[in-house]
Amino acid sequence: MQPFSRPALVGTLLTAFLLGACSHPIEIIGVGDVVSATGDRDCLYEEHAAAASNCTENLVTEAYHETYYAVPRPGWQFHRWANYCVGDPGNACRFDVPEEAVDLVQGETAPPLVAIFRPTVNTGLNSLFIGHSFFVPYALRMDFHVPNAGFADHEQQTVFAGGANGAPQALWEDPANRARIQGILDGGDIQLFGMTYFPTYPSLEGYRNWVDYALARNPDTRFFIAMPWEPFPLNTDAETYESNWETFHPAISHDIVDNLKLEYPGVEFFCVPYGQAAVELRKLYAAGNLPDVTAHTSNSEDAIFVDALGHADHILVALGELVWLRALYGVKMSDYDFEPNFQADLKGIADAIMEEHEHAYNAPWLFDY
């Protein structure tokens, strides 16, 4: 399959064909059929699985006037087209390419028309999480929480690098970690890809690199940015810490999501505001309402943070992982059969964090907020 190119995929259909046509493959992700209005260019699910020539080649020899329809099989639903008709409503994708344009590119191959189908019931996503020490503890705990919440088909892999080395761009620029992550993505079955943020790398370059690579392997990959809390919490009081979060979280993570959505139409991006868990715990501690800890920061007592940099102690991990679960799978804590071993109402706090988060930046396939 041809790799994704951000500008090319949103150009006109004629321009796309002038860049390469004559053979126009059809690809199916999930379970469904692509049928044609003429009946001459159908690609059924079984035919795609068998790599039949009507799917892999779909030769175009004259004027190309065809409408394709994506038809899901039972238990599946059509999600969207990729490469063409991006953002079009409904399940139809229309091509009108004159014969003279087709003649110019005889023997060439266009990027495939991709129909993406998803199960009507989400039983779990094959996930990849990459990041640093403010991120990975939460990613690792999804291996317990997601199946425990009833998503039996959830699978995950995690790649860790400390500090700035866990930023998306740093992981891309590191040969060993880049090869490891690419090796996972090369399987073509990663459905959910989570990354984090580090201020040393403020640009979108690293995110773009990974998004391009992941989409080239699976056009139905979903992406999230998990925003951690501000480091060095001892440098500010609880009130200032909260104010800083309310400023930098939308300014950074929402901006990343907004820009990626613009650059990759139809692809799903959202953010996970688990950094607010540190804010809420600090507020409770400052008010004397956090009986589970005996210190703000300590590597020997029960605390919120274990060191001056701000690495999480047990209660901060416990709260943040519940925010992750709600953000990734829409699990309301009031319905979740799990009790954290703390007096503080961590489940209630996690629900409140997600319910107060701007819904436009939540996972778009979750509607129960």
C-alpha positions in Angstrom: 0.0 0.0 0.0 1.2 3.5 -0.8 2.2 5.5 2.3 0.0 8.4 3.4 0.8 11.9 2.2 -1.1 14.6 4.1 -1.7 17.1 1.3 -2.3 14.6 -1.5 -5.1 12.8 0.2 -7.3 15.8 0.4 -6.8 17.0 -3.2 -9.2 16.5 -6.0 -9.9 13.0 -7.4 -8.6 14.0 -10.8 -5.3 15.2 -9.3 -5.0 12.0 -7.4 -5.4 10.0 -10.6 -3.0 12.1 -12.6 -0.4 11.2 -10.0 -0.9 7.5 -10.7 -3.8 5.5 -12.1 -4.8 2.8 -14.5 -4.8 0.3 -11.7 -6.9 1.3 -8.7 -6.7 -1.2 -5.9 -9.5 -1.6 -3.3 -8.6 -2.4 0.3 -10.9 -3.4 3.2 -10.1 -3.0 6.9 -12.5 -4.8 9.1 -15.3 -6.9 7.8 -17.5 -5.7 4.9 -17.8 -5.4 1.2 -17.1 -2.7 -1.4 -19.7 -2.9 -4.2 -19.9 -0.8 -7.3 -22.8 0.9 -8.9 -22.1 -0.8 -12.3 -21.5 -4.2 -10.6 -18.3 -4.5 -12.6 -15.9 -3.5 -9.8 -17.1 -5.2 -6.7 -14.6 -6.3 -4.1 -16.1 -8.6 -1.5 -14.6 -9.3 1.9 -13.6 -12.9 0.9 -12.1 -11.7 -2.4 -10.0 -9.1 -0.6 -8.8 -11.7 1.9 -7.8 -14.0 -1.0 -6.0 -11.1 -2.7 -8.2 -11.5 -5.8 -7.2 -9.4 -8.8 -10.5 -7.5 -8.8 -9.4 -6.0 -5.5 -5.6 -5.8 -5.9 -5.6 -4.5 -9.4 -9.1 -3.1 -10.4 -7.9 -2.1 -13.8 -9.1 1.1 -15.4 -8.7 1.2 -19.2 -11.2 3.9 -20.3 -13.1 6.7 -18.7 -13.4 6.0 -15.0 -17.0 6.7 -13.9 -17.9 4.6 -10.9 -19.5 4.9 -7.5 -18.5 2.6 -4.8 -20.5 1.7 -1.7 -19.2 0.3 1.6 -21.5 -2.4 2.9 -20.8 -3.8 6.4 -21.3 -7.4 7.3 -23.4 -8.3 10.4 -21.8 -7.1 13.6 -19.8 -4.4 11.8 -20.4 -0.8 10.8 -18.9 1.4 8.1 -16.6 4.0 9.6 -15.1 6.0 6.8 -13.1 6.0 3.5 -9.4 6.6 3.4 -7.3 8.1 0.6 -10.5 9.4 -1.2 -13.9 10.8 -0.2 -12.3 11.8 3.2 -15.0 13.5 5.3 -17.8 12.7 2.8 -21.1 11.7 4.6 -22.6 8.3 3.9 -21.0 5.2 2.5 -20.6 6.2 -1.2 -17.4 7.3 -3.0 -17.7 8.6 -6.5 -15.0 8.8 -9.2 -15.3 10.8 -12.5 -12.0 10.7 -14.4 -12.1 11.3 -18.2 -10.6 8.9 -20.6 -7.8 11.2 -21.7 -6.6 11.5 -18.1 -6.6 7.7 -17.7 -4.6 7.4 -21.0 -1.9 9.6 -19.7 -1.0 7.1 -16.9 -1.4 3.7 -18.4 0.4 1.1 -16.4 0.6 3.1 -13.2 -1.1 2.4 -9.9 -3.1 4.9 -7.8 -3.2 4.9 -4.0 -5.9 2.3 -3.0 -9.5 3.2 -2.1 -9.7 2.0 1.5 -13.0 1.1 3.2 -12.8 1.0 7.0 -15.3 -1.0 9.0 -15.4 -1.3 12.8 -17.2 -3.8 15.1 -20.5 -2.5 16.3 -19.4 -3.4 19.8 -15.9 -2.4 21.0 -14.4 -5.4 22.8 -10.9 -4.0 23.0 -8.2 -2.3 20.9 -4.7 -3.5 20.0 -2.7 -0.6 21.5 0.8 0.9 21.5 1.9 3.3 24.2 5.2 5.2 24.0 6.6 7.6 26.5 8.5 8.6 29.6 8.3 7.9 33.3 5.4 10.3 33.9 3.5 8.3 31.3 4.5 4.6 31.3 3.1 3.6 34.7 -0.4 4.5 33.5 0.1 2.7 30.2 1.2 -0.4 32.0 -1.8 -0.4 34.3 -4.2 -0.5 31.3 -3.1 -4.1 30.9 -5.1 -4.8 34.1 -7.8 -2.2 34.0 -9.1 -2.5 30.5 -9.8 -6.3 30.6 -11.0 -5.9 34.1 -13.6 -3.5 32.8 -14.9 -6.0 30.3 -12.8 -5.4 27.2 -11.4 -8.9 26.8 -9.8 -8.3 23.4 -7.6 -5.4 24.6 -3.9 -6.0 23.8 -1.0 -3.6 24.3 2.7 -3.0 24.0 4.6 -0.2 25.7 8.0 1.4 24.9 9.7 3.5 27.6 12.5 6.0 27.5 13.3 8.3 30.5 12.7 12.0 30.5 13.0 13.9 27.3 14.0 10.7 25.6 10.4 9.6 25.8 9.1 12.4 23.7 7.7 11.3 20.3 10.5 13.1 18.4 13.2 11.8 20.6 11.9 8.2 20.2 11.9 8.8 16.4 15.4 10.1 16.4 16.8 7.2 18.5 17.7 4.4 16.1 17.0 1.5 18.6 13.7 2.8 19.9 12.6 3.9 16.4 13.3 0.4 15.1 11.5 -1.2 18.0 8.4 0.9 17.6 8.3 0.6 13.8 8.6 -3.2 14.2 5.4 -3.2 16.3 3.6 -0.9 13.8 4.8 -3.0 10.9 2.3 -5.7 12.0 -0.4 -3.4 10.6 -2.8 -4.2 13.5 -2.2 -1.3 15.9 -5.6 0.4 16.4 -4.8 2.8 19.3 -1.5 4.7 19.5 -0.7 6.8 22.6 2.1 9.4 22.9 3.0 12.0 25.5 4.7 15.4 25.7 8.0 16.8 26.8 8.8 20.6 26.5 12.2 20.0 24.9 10.3 19.0 21.8 7.5 21.6 21.4 6.9 21.1 17.6 4.7 18.6 15.9 7.5 17.0 14.0 7.7 13.8 16.2 3.9 13.4 16.2 3.8 13.8 12.4 6.5 11.2 11.9 4.8 8.6 14.0 1.3 9.4 12.6 2.5 9.0 9.0 4.2 5.7 9.8 1.3 4.3 11.7 -1.3 5.3 9.1 0.8 3.8 6.3 0.5 0.4 8.2 -3.1 0.8 9.4 -5.2 3.6 8.1 -7.7 3.0 11.0 -5.2 3.9 13.7 -6.5 6.2 16.4 -4.2 8.5 18.3 -4.1 10.2 21.7 -1.8 12.6 23.5 -1.6 12.0 27.2 -0.6 15.2 29.0 1.3 14.8 32.3 1.4 17.1 35.2 3.9 20.0 35.7 7.2 18.8 37.1 8.9 20.2 40.2 5.7 20.6 42.2 7.5 21.9 45.2 8.3 25.1 43.3 4.7 26.3 43.4 1.8 26.2 45.8 -1.4 24.3 45.1 -3.3 27.3 43.8 -0.6 28.3 41.3 -0.1 24.7 40.3 -3.8 24.5 39.4 -3.7 27.8 37.5 -0.7 26.6 35.5 -2.4 23.4 34.5 -5.5 25.3 33.4 -3.3 27.4 31.1 -0.8 24.9 29.7 -3.0 21.9 29.2 -5.3 23.4 26.6 -2.5 25.5 25.2 -0.4 22.5 24.5 -2.4 19.3 24.2 -5.5 20.8 22.7 -3.4 22.7 20.2 -1.6 19.5 19.2 -4.9 17.7 18.7 -6.3 20.7 16.7 -3.4 20.8 14.3 -3.2 17.1 13.8 -6.9 16.9 13.0 -6.4 19.6 10.4 -3.4 17.9 8.8 -5.0 14.4 8.8 -8.7 14.8 7.9 -10.9 11.9 9.0 -8.3 10.5 11.4 -9.2 10.5 15.1 -7.1 12.4 17.7 -7.9 13.1 21.3 -6.1 13.9 24.5 -6.0 12.3 28.0 -5.8 15.0 30.8 -4.4 12.7 33.5 -2.0 15.4 34.6 -5.0 17.0 36.4 -4.9 14.0 38.8 -1.8 15.7 40.4 -3.6 19.0 40.6 -6.7 17.5 42.4 -4.6 15.6 44.9 -2.5 18.7 45.7 -5.7 20.7 46.3 -7.0 18.0 48.7 -3.6 17.8 50.5 -3.4 21.6 50.9 -6.9 21.7 52.4 -6.0 18.8 54.8 -8.4 16.5 53.1 -6.1 13.7 51.9 -5.8 11.3 54.8 -4.1 8.6 52.6 -0.8 10.5 52.5 1.5 11.9 55.2 3.7 14.0 53.0 3.5 16.0 49.9 6.8 14.6 48.5 8.7 11.7 50.0 10.5 8.5 49.0 9.9 6.9 52.4 6.4 8.0 53.5 3.0 7.8 51.7 3.0 10.9 49.5 1.7 12.3 46.2 5.2 12.5 44.7 8.3 10.4 45.4 10.9 13.1 44.5 11.4 16.7 43.8 11.0 16.2 40.0 7.5 15.0 40.6 7.5 11.3 39.9 4.2 9.8 41.0 3.7 7.9 44.3 1.0 5.2 44.6 -2.0 7.4 45.0 -1.2 9.6 42.0 -0.7 6.5 39.8 -4.0 5.0 41.2 -6.0 8.2 40.3 -4.3 8.8 36.9 -4.9 5.2 35.7 -8.6 5.6 36.3 -8.6 8.8 34.2 -6.9 6.8 31.5 -9.5 4.1 31.6 -12.4 6.6 31.3 -10.6 8.5 28.6 -9.7 5.5 26.4 -12.7 3.3 26.8 -15.5 5.5 28.3 -15.8 3.5 31.5 -17.7 5.5 34.1 -16.1 4.9 37.5 -19.6 4.6 39.1 -20.1 1.5 37.0 -16.7 0.0 37.3 -16.3 -3.0 39.6 -13.0 -2.0 41.2 -12.2 -0.3 44.4 -8.8 1.5 44.9 -7.2 0.9 48.3 -7.5 4.6 49.4 -9.9 6.6 51.5 -10.1 9.4 49.0 -12.8 9.0 46.4 -10.5 8.4 43.5 -13.2 7.1 41.3 -15.4 10.1 41.8 -12.4 12.4 41.2 -11.5 10.6 38.0 -15.1 10.9 36.7 -15.2 14.6 37.5 -11.9 15.2 35.7 -13.2 13.6 32.5 -16.7 15.2 32.8 -15.2 18.6 33.1 -12.7 18.1 30.2 -13.7 19.8 27.0 -15.6 17.0 25.2 -14.3 18.1 21.8 -10.9 16.7 22.9 -12.3 13.3 24.2 -12.2 10.1 22.1 -14.6 10.8 19.3 -15.9 7.2 19.2 -17.1 7.6 22.9 -20.4 9.4 23.2 -21.4 8.6 26.8 -19.8 11.5 28.6 
